[in-house]
Amino acid sequence: MRAALALSAVLLLAAPAFAAAPTSAQKDEFYSVCMGIAQDAALCGCKADAAMTLIDQRFMGVVIASMRGGAPAAGDYQAYNTYVARSNQICKPNY
């Protein structure tokens, strides 16, 4: 019994923690906010699709808030810049 508990504890510590993926509602919200800014369906669709693979659910909220004029928290600023750069590489390759 103790060996099984010890093994379970080791496996839990060794397993990576996976963040929740963005929701389809967040993707729709992202697209809507993007269209209000860019009015470019191809770009906004690409960016929304890219966001689903590049960031997690919590960070999707950060991105959407930033698109609405908010600023990322100091702890999110570098990750936000990385996200923008990566999504631009995907959706605006000659940017």
C-alpha positions in Angstrom: 0.0 0.0 0.0 2.8 2.5 0.9 4.7 1.6 -2.2 1.6 2.3 -4.3 1.1 5.6 -2.6 4.7 6.6 -3.1 4.5 5.6 -6.8 1.4 7.6 -7.3 3.0 10.7 -5.7 6.1 10.3 -7.9 3.9 10.0 -11.0 1.9 13.1 -10.1 5.0 15.1 -9.6 6.5 13.9 -12.8 3.4 14.5 -15.0 3.3 17.9 -16.6 0.5 20.2 -15.6 -1.6 20.9 -18.7 -3.4 24.2 -18.8 -6.9 24.2 -20.2 -7.2 25.0 -23.9 -9.2 28.1 -24.9 -12.9 27.5 -25.3 -14.8 27.9 -28.6 -16.7 30.8 -27.0 -13.3 32.5 -26.4 -12.4 31.8 -30.0 -15.6 33.4 -31.2 -15.0 36.4 -28.9 -11.5 36.8 -30.1 -12.7 36.8 -33.7 -15.4 39.3 -33.0 -13.1 41.7 -31.2 -10.4 41.3 -33.9 -13.0 42.1 -36.6 -14.0 45.2 -34.7 -10.3 46.3 -34.9 -9.0 45.0 -38.2 -12.1 44.3 -40.3 -10.1 41.5 -42.0 -11.9 38.1 -41.9 -8.9 36.2 -43.2 -6.5 37.7 -40.7 -8.9 37.4 -37.8 -9.8 33.8 -38.6 -6.1 32.9 -38.8 -5.3 34.7 -35.6 -8.2 33.0 -33.8 -7.1 29.6 -35.0 -3.5 30.3 -34.1 -4.5 31.4 -30.6 -6.2 28.1 -30.0 -2.9 26.3 -30.3 -0.5 28.9 -29.0 -2.1 30.0 -25.7 -4.2 28.5 -22.9 -7.7 29.5 -21.7 -6.4 32.0 -19.0 -4.1 33.7 -21.5 -6.8 33.9 -24.1 -8.6 36.2 -21.6 -5.4 38.3 -21.3 -5.2 38.6 -25.1 -8.8 39.5 -25.6 -8.6 42.1 -22.8 -5.5 43.6 -24.5 -7.2 43.7 -27.8 -10.0 45.8 -26.1 -7.4 48.3 -24.9 -6.2 46.8 -21.7 -2.6 46.2 -20.9 -1.2 42.8 -19.9 -0.1 42.5 -16.3 3.6 42.9 -15.8 4.0 39.1 -15.3 2.2 38.5 -18.6 4.0 41.1 -20.7 6.8 39.0 -22.1 4.5 36.0 -22.8 2.1 38.4 -24.5 4.8 39.8 -26.8 5.9 36.3 -27.6 2.3 35.3 -28.5 1.9 38.3 -30.8 5.2 37.6 -32.5 4.3 33.9 -33.0 0.8 34.6 -34.3 2.2 37.2 -36.7 4.7 34.6 -38.0 1.8 32.3 -38.7 -0.8 34.8 -40.0 1.4 37.6 -41.4 4.5 35.8 -42.6 5.9 38.9 -44.4 5.2 41.2 -41.5 
